[in-house]
Amino acid sequence: QVQLVESGGGSVQAGGSLRLSCAASGYTYSRYCIAWFRQAPGKEREGVAAIDSYGNRRYPDSMKGRFTISRDKPMNTIYLEMNSLKPEDTAMYYCAATPFLCPEPLAVTAFQFWGEGTQVTVSS
């Protein structure tokens, strides 16, 4: 049973930084794609960043520059470093996993395993 547990969310002022963590357990697949998604109230869940078992990183164009995804091998923990945060970054951030290659684009339906999320609130 794959379990993903997010942590590191909180409240921060605009311009600040946060690092989110996703602790993975029970994952027995040799290949994977782990991604971060976020969902703001009233909006659809959107992909933020992804990393695969080969270390390849993927960011949607709208997320490039301020977000960095990394991993602590062997895939026990996936991190999302967020810098220069803006109020529009306020959302619930989720970690998701799939045993397949990272999809392009990062689609919610492509991921089979999800965490419960961690809240990020950015104030102006």
N, C-alpha and C positions, 0 to 999 in steps of 0.2 A: 504494500500500500504506500503510494507516494504521498508524502506530506511536505507542504511548503509553508513556512512560517515567516511572515514579514515582521520587521521591527525597524526602529530608527525614526519613525515619523514624529511630528511635533509641530509646534508653532514657531515661526521665525519671521523676522522683518524682511521686507523687500531688500534684495541685494545680498542676503545671507546665503548660507550653504547648509545642506543636510546630506548625510549619507544613510541610505536605506540598506538593510540587509535582508537576504532571503535565505533561510536555513533549510536545506533540502535533506530529506531522509527517506529511506525505503526505495530509493531509485536503483533499479537493477539493469537498466538499459545501458548498452555500451555507447550509444549515441544519443545526443539530446540537443534541444534548443531551449534555453531559459530566457524568458522575456519579462520585462516590466511593462505593465499597462497602468493607465490611470483613468479615473472617472470622476468628473465634477458633477455636482447636482444638476439634474436636468439635461445632461449631455451624454453622448454615447461613450463607451469605453474605447480608449485609443492606445495604440502601442507607443511606447517611449524608447525602448532600446531592447536589444536581444544579443545573446552570445551563444555560440554553439560549442560542441564538444571539441572542436578543433581550435577554439580560441578566436574565431572570426566574430567580429562585432557588426551590428547593424543598427542604424538609427534612421527613423523617418526624417525627411528633409526638415520638417518643422521643429525637430528636436536636436538637430546638430548644433554643437558648439557649447552648450551649457550642461549637458548630461554625459556622464561616462559610466559605462557598465564594465564590471570586472568580475573575476571569479577567484575563489580560493580553491585550488585543485585539491583533491579530485572531486570537484563540484559539490563540496559540502555547503559552501556559502557563495551566494552571488550578491554583488554590491551594486548600488546605483548612487553615484556621486552627483549631486545637483548643486550647481553654483549659480550665482547671480539670480536668485529666485525672484519671481514676480508674483503678484497677487493672482494672476491667471493660472499659476501652477498649483493653486489650491485644489486638492482632489484627494480621493482615496486611491492609494497606489497598491497595485496587486502584482504578485509574482506568479508566473505561469510557466508550465513546462510541457514539452511534447517530445516523444522519442524520435521524431523526424527532423529533417533539416529545417532551419528557420524559414518560415514562409515569407514571401514577398508579394504584397505588403504584409505587415504584422496583423493578422486577422484573429479576432477573438475565437472564432470557430475552429481555428487550427490547433488550439491548445487544449489538452485533455485534463490537465491537472492545475488546480488553482489554490492559492492561499486565501486567507480571510481578509487581507488588506491591512494597510497602515495609513492613518490619516496625516496629510501634510496640509498645514494652513499657513499661508503667507500673508502678512498684513502690510498695508501701505504706510 
